[in-house]
Amino acid sequence: MIGLSENAAQKVLELIDNRPNPTTGLRVGVRGGGCSGFTYFLEFAEAPNKGDRELESHGVPLFVDPKSYLYLMGTEVDYVDNLGQSGFKFTNPNARRTCGCGESFSV
């Protein structure tokens, strides 16, 4: 399962409410790149793409492509807002190495 913390879900729902375009949910995935091999991404989505896994976490629909799903199984996305950091943070049990920024990883 891939999920959002309660803080992350609240932030995503707040951001969706403030968007001018219709938004059904959140696309969660990985792309090749970054200093460790893969980078995480979050995007607003109007609808799932063909083949996406459709999940739900704290009232937020999540769409995950099949390749990303393999790398993200068990991942929790949190939202932190403090003096040292503000933004979404991925906790991925599959990551063997991460970079200092926390936005890229390798398996």
Secondary structure by P-SEA (a helix, b strand, c coil): cccccaaaaaaaaaaaaaccccccbbbbbcccccccccccbbbbbccccccccccccccbbbbbcaaaaaacccbbbbbbbcccccccccccccccccccccccccc
